Amino acid sequence: MFSNFLLHLGKIKRSPQDIGLYIFVLIVLAISWSGVKTIQTNYELQKQISTLKQQNAVINLQNQNTALENQYYKTNQYLDLAARQDLGLAGQGEQVWLISNATAMKYVDKSLTATQNQTTKKTQPTYIKNLDAWKDFLLGRNVPGN
């Protein structure tokens, strides 16, 4: 393509005005190409800036969330709850009673426990257990988190 351009130049009269025009066109093309490259570079940099701003916003939200959690961990309410759950302690005037599992299960409604269903499922083939699990899931029974 460039060789065709050179052949074409050879056929054209080479007057000083034509050579000046060709040089001017080459300079305009070089400046245009440089401008396009600059615009492309600026566009890529703007995309990077936008991405970094979004990441910065997410990190700021995470920091705010962590600060709120830290404030909650300093409250008496959290300390009381942690002492009850993790250490088995009681509040002032309260007593802790330890009840055996057998005694506690006497007062639990049998329809709420899944132990009877689980014992029969252990003897069933795997594909039947899987079908029963899907049935329970679709009907909203024995779903973790419910």
ChimeraX attribute file (.defattr): number of C-alpha atoms within 10 A of each C-alpha:
attribute: neighborCount
match mode: 1-to-1
recipient: residues
	/A:1	6
	/A:2	7
	/A:3	8
	/A:4	9
	/A:5	9
	/A:6	11
	/A:7	11
	/A:8	10
	/A:9	14
	/A:10	10
	/A:11	8
	/A:12	10
	/A:13	10
	/A:14	11
	/A:15	9
	/A:16	9
	/A:17	10
	/A:18	13
	/A:19	13
	/A:20	12
	/A:21	12
	/A:22	13
	/A:23	12
	/A:24	12
	/A:25	12
	/A:26	12
	/A:27	12
	/A:28	12
	/A:29	12
	/A:30	12
	/A:31	12
	/A:32	12
	/A:33	12
	/A:34	12
	/A:35	12
	/A:36	12
	/A:37	12
	/A:38	12
	/A:39	12
	/A:40	12
	/A:41	12
	/A:42	12
	/A:43	12
	/A:44	12
	/A:45	12
	/A:46	12
	/A:47	12
	/A:48	12
	/A:49	12
	/A:50	12
	/A:51	12
	/A:52	12
	/A:53	12
	/A:54	12
	/A:55	12
	/A:56	12
	/A:57	12
	/A:58	12
	/A:59	12
	/A:60	12
	/A:61	12
	/A:62	12
	/A:63	12
	/A:64	12
	/A:65	12
	/A:66	12
	/A:67	12
	/A:68	11
	/A:69	11
	/A:70	11
	/A:71	11
	/A:72	13
	/A:73	13
	/A:74	10
	/A:75	10
	/A:76	10
	/A:77	11
	/A:78	13
	/A:79	13
	/A:80	13
	/A:81	15
	/A:82	14
	/A:83	14
	/A:84	14
	/A:85	11
	/A:86	8
	/A:87	9
	/A:88	10
	/A:89	15
	/A:90	14
	/A:91	11
	/A:92	6
	/A:93	5
	/A:94	8
	/A:95	9
	/A:96	10
	/A:97	6
	/A:98	6
	/A:99	9
	/A:100	8
	/A:101	8
	/A:102	8
	/A:103	9
	/A:104	9
	/A:105	12
	/A:106	9
	/A:107	8
	/A:108	10
	/A:109	8
	/A:110	11
	/A:111	8
	/A:112	8
	/A:113	12
	/A:114	10
	/A:115	11
	/A:116	10
	/A:117	9
	/A:118	12
	/A:119	10
	/A:120	10
	/A:121	16
	/A:122	10
	/A:123	9
	/A:124	12
	/A:125	9
	/A:126	11
	/A:127	9
	/A:128	11
	/A:129	16
	/A:130	13
	/A:131	11
	/A:132	13
	/A:133	16
	/A:134	13
	/A:135	12
	/A:136	13
	/A:137	13
	/A:138	10
	/A:139	10
	/A:140	11
	/A:141	12
	/A:142	13
	/A:143	11
	/A:144	7
	/A:145	4
	/A:146	6
